[in-house]
Amino acid sequence: MHQPARWGLGAAGAGIAVILGLELSSLDEMNPIRRTISEHGLGPGGWIFGFAVGLLAAGSVGIGVSLARRKLAGVLGTVALMGWSVGLFMTAWFEKHDWSVGPSVSGSIHRVGSFLAFLCLPLAVVLITGPWRRVRSRATLVAFGLGVCSVLWVAGIATMVFIGTRSGLPWYRVMPLGLVERGLAVTEVAALLALGVWAATPGNPSLKPGLRAGGTAGSAANLTPPHV
């Protein structure tokens, strides 16, 4: 296994496990349908959530490094994946804010980081895995499918925001925000892990002498498609 990808999967998996633990332990206190995941960052134990998100961000960087080093990801895909990581670091460092008491710099940065992360990951997955679909790797096909699903989630959220703007309702009241955010987060994290498995798998096409696009199906493992 490629070392940065292996470390990345370990760090991301640890972060996900901690967040899942927080979710399960707070079911009696927090409504997951309306309350967002970031609310775990509020209160004296908020550092645990921030640390978990930081692990997920660091793991994503490791996966991105492996993909770039093995020439499995082009420049745009790598930049988008790093944008996801930067957004996660921003949400980990700057805690969620209660907007009912007025605006705050920390809350605004947290919100920007969340938007950046949720928008960049689907773009990264589609850009990175799209050219490799012809190789028929299970991990790339799964990642690409989840990336497309993430794009659909984002498009649905944007539609709800538009409807809220037209009707004069706050965008976060047009939909069950907590449930929608969790659905998007699960889809995106699953896509990230699929990328990590692909990056960590030995014998990927980029490690073999490449054939020009148009090779036969039997030599699909040797294809090296152009990067976006």
Secondary structure, DSSP 8 states (H G I E B T S, - for coil): --HHHHHHHHHHHHHHHHHHHHHHHTTTTS-TTTS-GGGGGSSTTHHHHHHHHHHHHHHHHHHHHHHHHTT-S-HHHHHHHHHHHHHHHHHHHS----GGG---HHHHHHHHHHHHHHHHHHHHHHHHHGGGGGGT-HHHHHHHHHHHHHHHHHHHHHHHHHHHHHHT--GGGTTTHHHHHHHHHHHHHHHHHHHHHHHHSTT-GGGS--B-TT--GGGGGGB-----
